């Protein structure tokens, strides 16, 4: 799990209010990337708004990919393996 400082990636929203505008970071991107971000964004959205929305979407995609893989693994287990996992999870 990637972290921001000491905060795990999934807990980034807990950072809201911790960083002020004065702590902003400038990030160099190509004109093509900037234009792609601008084209993806809602009318009136800042590039940061669009970037955050894109990052959230990527994190959701990664979360569900892991969840789907776990569901496929569980579905492939024998009844005995599932019972053992259920018993371990009950503890």
JOPE-V250287 format. One record per run of one state. SS is the DSSP state (~ for helix, > for strand, _ for the rest). FROM is the first residue (numbers start at 0). TO is the last residue. If there is no record, write none. Layout:
# JOPE-V250287
ss | from | to
SS | FROM | TO
SS | FROM | TO
This chain:
# JOPE-V250287
ss | from | to
_ | 0 | 1
> | 2 | 3
_ | 4 | 5
> | 6 | 7
~ | 8 | 14
_ | 15 | 19
~ | 20 | 22
_ | 23 | 29
~ | 30 | 39
_ | 40 | 45
~ | 46 | 75
_ | 76 | 77
~ | 78 | 89
_ | 90 | 90
